Amino acid sequence: MKRTPKHTIKYLTQDELRQLLKTITNPRDKAIILLAYRHGLRASEIGELQISDIDFHRSRIRITRKKGSLPGEHLMKPDELTLLKRYLKTRKDQIPTLFLSRQNTPIHRATLDYLMKRYGHKANLPINKRHFHTLKHSIAVHMLDAGADLLAVKDWLGHAHIGSTMTYAHLTSQTRDAMHRRIFASGKIV
């Protein structure tokens, strides 16, 4: 399996992500981008989400992963649930798929990439960061920056192997610096 070289992984800074979300007013599109980011979803995974995958009472989303990744259930934040409810109120159909195209078919990955390019342009994101998969990379780096350990990020992203998660470790200096300070302050290293 061909791996992306570490130096080519692009992710959004937190400020870039905030700017991106601020530019999106369409409820469906905003829900797509927010869920893809928060839950590290691939474009193909967004297209396969069903309304029944969302448990509004328990604030959970059931995620079926692709490419050999592991499925899981994630806790959802209140803003995600509010946004999804707002989007679902705009729908007049009974189709079980969560995110639909204008033709009432599951949204296609090419459409998701188009949306990311369109909103990325409006948000003045660097051109090389206007790709849908950038959202998955971004949550991994942001979780590590927030202090999550590699196993927590591995679980959140559904990675089957820790090596897939290790790709992100070098991208975040905050976590690495904090770990090094803690280790060298332990008194167990001369």
Contacts in CASP RR format, 6 or more apart in sequence:
PFRMAT RR
TARGET T0000
AUTHOR 0000-0000-0000
METHOD contacts of the structure
MODEL  1
MKRTPKHTIKYLTQDELRQLLKTITNPRDKAIILLAYRHGLRASEIGELQ
ISDIDFHRSRIRITRKKGSLPGEHLMKPDELTLLKRYLKTRKDQIPTLFL
SRQNTPIHRATLDYLMKRYGHKANLPINKRHFHTLKHSIAVHMLDAGADL
LAVKDWLGHAHIGSTMTYAHLTSQTRDAMHRRIFASGKIV
3 167 0 8 1.000
4 167 0 8 1.000
6 167 0 8 1.000
6 170 0 8 1.000
6 171 0 8 1.000
9 137 0 8 1.000
9 167 0 8 1.000
9 168 0 8 1.000
9 171 0 8 1.000
10 126 0 8 1.000
10 128 0 8 1.000
10 129 0 8 1.000
10 131 0 8 1.000
10 134 0 8 1.000
10 137 0 8 1.000
11 129 0 8 1.000
11 134 0 8 1.000
11 137 0 8 1.000
11 138 0 8 1.000
11 140 0 8 1.000
11 141 0 8 1.000
11 142 0 8 1.000
11 171 0 8 1.000
12 20 0 8 1.000
12 125 0 8 1.000
12 129 0 8 1.000
12 134 0 8 1.000
12 135 0 8 1.000
12 138 0 8 1.000
14 142 0 8 1.000
16 123 0 8 1.000
16 125 0 8 1.000
16 129 0 8 1.000
17 37 0 8 1.000
17 138 0 8 1.000
17 142 0 8 1.000
19 123 0 8 1.000
19 124 0 8 1.000
19 125 0 8 1.000
20 33 0 8 1.000
20 119 0 8 1.000
20 120 0 8 1.000
20 123 0 8 1.000
20 125 0 8 1.000
21 30 0 8 1.000
21 33 0 8 1.000
21 34 0 8 1.000
22 123 0 8 1.000
23 119 0 8 1.000
23 120 0 8 1.000
23 122 0 8 1.000
23 123 0 8 1.000
24 30 0 8 1.000
24 33 0 8 1.000
24 119 0 8 1.000
27 83 0 8 1.000
27 86 0 8 1.000
27 87 0 8 1.000
27 90 0 8 1.000
28 87 0 8 1.000
28 90 0 8 1.000
28 99 0 8 1.000
28 100 0 8 1.000
29 115 0 8 1.000
29 119 0 8 1.000
30 83 0 8 1.000
30 87 0 8 1.000
31 80 0 8 1.000
31 83 0 8 1.000
31 84 0 8 1.000
31 86 0 8 1.000
31 87 0 8 1.000
31 99 0 8 1.000
32 46 0 8 1.000
32 99 0 8 1.000
32 107 0 8 1.000
32 112 0 8 1.000
32 115 0 8 1.000
33 115 0 8 1.000
33 116 0 8 1.000
33 119 0 8 1.000
33 135 0 8 1.000
34 79 0 8 1.000
34 80 0 8 1.000
34 83 0 8 1.000
35 41 0 8 1.000
35 46 0 8 1.000
35 49 0 8 1.000
35 61 0 8 1.000
35 80 0 8 1.000
35 84 0 8 1.000
36 43 0 8 1.000
36 46 0 8 1.000
36 112 0 8 1.000
36 132 0 8 1.000
36 135 0 8 1.000
36 136 0 8 1.000
37 135 0 8 1.000
37 136 0 8 1.000
37 138 0 8 1.000
37 139 0 8 1.000
38 74 0 8 1.000
38 76 0 8 1.000
38 77 0 8 1.000
38 80 0 8 1.000
38 139 0 8 1.000
39 61 0 8 1.000
39 63 0 8 1.000
39 74 0 8 1.000
39 139 0 8 1.000
39 156 0 8 1.000
40 135 0 8 1.000
40 136 0 8 1.000
40 139 0 8 1.000
40 140 0 8 1.000
40 156 0 8 1.000
40 157 0 8 1.000
41 49 0 8 1.000
41 63 0 8 1.000
41 135 0 8 1.000
41 136 0 8 1.000
42 65 0 8 1.000
42 66 0 8 1.000
42 67 0 8 1.000
42 132 0 8 1.000
42 133 0 8 1.000
42 136 0 8 1.000
43 109 0 8 1.000
43 112 0 8 1.000
43 113 0 8 1.000
43 132 0 8 1.000
43 133 0 8 1.000
44 66 0 8 1.000
44 109 0 8 1.000
45 63 0 8 1.000
45 64 0 8 1.000
45 65 0 8 1.000
45 66 0 8 1.000
46 99 0 8 1.000
46 107 0 8 1.000
46 112 0 8 1.000
47 97 0 8 1.000
47 98 0 8 1.000
47 99 0 8 1.000
47 106 0 8 1.000
47 107 0 8 1.000
47 108 0 8 1.000
47 109 0 8 1.000
47 112 0 8 1.000
48 64 0 8 1.000
48 97 0 8 1.000
48 106 0 8 1.000
49 61 0 8 1.000
49 97 0 8 1.000
49 98 0 8 1.000
49 99 0 8 1.000
50 96 0 8 1.000
50 97 0 8 1.000
50 98 0 8 1.000
51 88 0 8 1.000
51 96 0 8 1.000
51 97 0 8 1.000
51 98 0 8 1.000
52 96 0 8 1.000
53 61 0 8 1.000
53 62 0 8 1.000
53 63 0 8 1.000
53 64 0 8 1.000
53 98 0 8 1.000
54 60 0 8 1.000
54 61 0 8 1.000
54 62 0 8 1.000
54 76 0 8 1.000
54 81 0 8 1.000
54 84 0 8 1.000
54 98 0 8 1.000
55 61 0 8 1.000
55 62 0 8 1.000
56 81 0 8 1.000
56 84 0 8 1.000
56 85 0 8 1.000
59 75 0 8 1.000
59 76 0 8 1.000
59 77 0 8 1.000
59 78 0 8 1.000
59 81 0 8 1.000
60 73 0 8 1.000
60 74 0 8 1.000
60 75 0 8 1.000
60 76 0 8 1.000
61 73 0 8 1.000
61 74 0 8 1.000
61 76 0 8 1.000
61 80 0 8 1.000
62 71 0 8 1.000
62 72 0 8 1.000
62 73 0 8 1.000
63 71 0 8 1.000
63 72 0 8 1.000
63 73 0 8 1.000
63 74 0 8 1.000
63 158 0 8 1.000
64 71 0 8 1.000
65 71 0 8 1.000
65 72 0 8 1.000
65 158 0 8 1.000
68 160 0 8 1.000
69 157 0 8 1.000
69 158 0 8 1.000
69 159 0 8 1.000
69 160 0 8 1.000
70 158 0 8 1.000
70 159 0 8 1.000
70 160 0 8 1.000
71 158 0 8 1.000
72 158 0 8 1.000
74 156 0 8 1.000
84 98 0 8 1.000
91 100 0 8 1.000
93 100 0 8 1.000
93 104 0 8 1.000
95 104 0 8 1.000
97 105 0 8 1.000
97 106 0 8 1.000
99 106 0 8 1.000
99 107 0 8 1.000
100 106 0 8 1.000
100 107 0 8 1.000
101 107 0 8 1.000
101 108 0 8 1.000
101 111 0 8 1.000
109 132 0 8 1.000
112 132 0 8 1.000
113 131 0 8 1.000
113 132 0 8 1.000
115 132 0 8 1.000
116 130 0 8 1.000
116 131 0 8 1.000
116 132 0 8 1.000
116 134 0 8 1.000
116 135 0 8 1.000
117 130 0 8 1.000
117 131 0 8 1.000
120 129 0 8 1.000
120 130 0 8 1.000
121 130 0 8 1.000
136 157 0 8 1.000
137 168 0 8 1.000
139 156 0 8 1.000
139 157 0 8 1.000
140 153 0 8 1.000
140 157 0 8 1.000
140 165 0 8 1.000
140 168 0 8 1.000
141 168 0 8 1.000
141 171 0 8 1.000
141 172 0 8 1.000
143 152 0 8 1.000
143 153 0 8 1.000
143 156 0 8 1.000
144 150 0 8 1.000
144 153 0 8 1.000
144 168 0 8 1.000
144 169 0 8 1.000
144 171 0 8 1.000
144 172 0 8 1.000
144 174 0 8 1.000
144 175 0 8 1.000
145 172 0 8 1.000
145 174 0 8 1.000
145 175 0 8 1.000
147 174 0 8 1.000
147 175 0 8 1.000
147 178 0 8 1.000
148 156 0 8 1.000
150 162 0 8 1.000
150 165 0 8 1.000
150 166 0 8 1.000
150 169 0 8 1.000
151 162 0 8 1.000
153 165 0 8 1.000
153 168 0 8 1.000
154 162 0 8 1.000
154 164 0 8 1.000
154 165 0 8 1.000
157 164 0 8 1.000
157 165 0 8 1.000
159 165 0 8 1.000
169 175 0 8 1.000
169 176 0 8 1.000
170 176 0 8 1.000
183 189 0 8 1.000
END
